[in-house]
Amino acid sequence: MQRIKVGKKSELPEGSSRVVEAAGKQIAVFNVKGKFFAIGNVCSHQGGPLAEGFLSGECITCPWHAWEYDLKTGQCQTMPGSGVPTYKIVLQGEDVFVEL
């Protein structure tokens, strides 16, 4: 499996997000109260940038048309059956990685 370094924990403060690119994919990484999540950055509706969305608990709302996604599962709460991929986060000391 391939690991992509997102950065240090301190570089991704609580309530923030960051986009990393790997294998032609954009991956949005979120810090929710010290817990990290990674999902596909492209909204399944019309391709909005999820990392720029509105974070509420473990849910992200797309900034373009307000589709909501569960950060744990990638499932769309607005349109059941729709969703985005999720990726495993690996913490190694202070470093945050996404595993593909």
N, C-alpha and C positions, 0 to 999 in steps of 0.2 A: 504494500500500500504506500501511496505517496503522501507525505506530510508537507504542508505549506505553512511557513511561519507567518503568523498574523502580526506578532509583535510582543511586547512585554505587557503584562497585566496592567501596569501603571500607565501605559499608552492608550488604554481603552477603558476610560473611567466609567463608573456606574451610570447606566442610562444612555450610553453612547453606542455608536456602530461604526463599522469600518468595512470597506470592500476590498477583497483580495481576488486576484485572477489566477486561475490554474487550469491547465488543460483546456483552454478556451472557454472556461466558465467563470462567471462573476458570482462570487460568494459573499453574502452579507453576514458579518459576525456582530453579535450583540452582547452587551454586558448588562444583565438584569440582576441587580442586587448581588453582584459578585459571581453569578452563575453565567456561563458563556454558552451561546447558541449560534449555530451556523445554518443558514438556509440559502437557497438560490436567490439571487438578488433581483430576478426579473419576475414581476407580477404576471400571473397566468391570464389575466384579463387582457391588458393591452401593453404589457411590457414595462410598466412603471418601475422605478428604482426603489426597491423595498428598504434599502439602507437609509434612504432619505425620508422614510415614513414616520408615523407617529407611534411611539412605543408606549404601551399601556400594559403593565404586568408582563406576562409572557405572550403577548399578542402584538403584532405589528400591523399597522394600517397603511396601505399604499397611499402615497401622497397625490396620485392622479385621480383615482375614482373611489377611494375609501374601501377597497376590498380588504378584509381582515384575515390574517393568517396566524395560526398557532405556531409559535417558535419551536415547540417540542416535536410536533408531528409534520409541520409544513402544510397541514390541511387548511383549506380556505373555509372560514366561518361564514362568509357572505354567500358563497356558491358551493354547497356541498358536492363532493365528487371532484372538485378542482383542487389544485395545490401546487406546491413547489418542493423541490428536493431538499432533504435535510442532510447535514454532514456531521460527523463525529468531531467533537472538540477534544484535544489532548493537551493537558496542562503538564508542563515539565519545568519544575522550579517556578521561575517568574515568566517563562515563555508560554505563549498560547499558539497552538498549531491547529490546523484543520486537516483532517484525514480524508483522503479521497479513495 
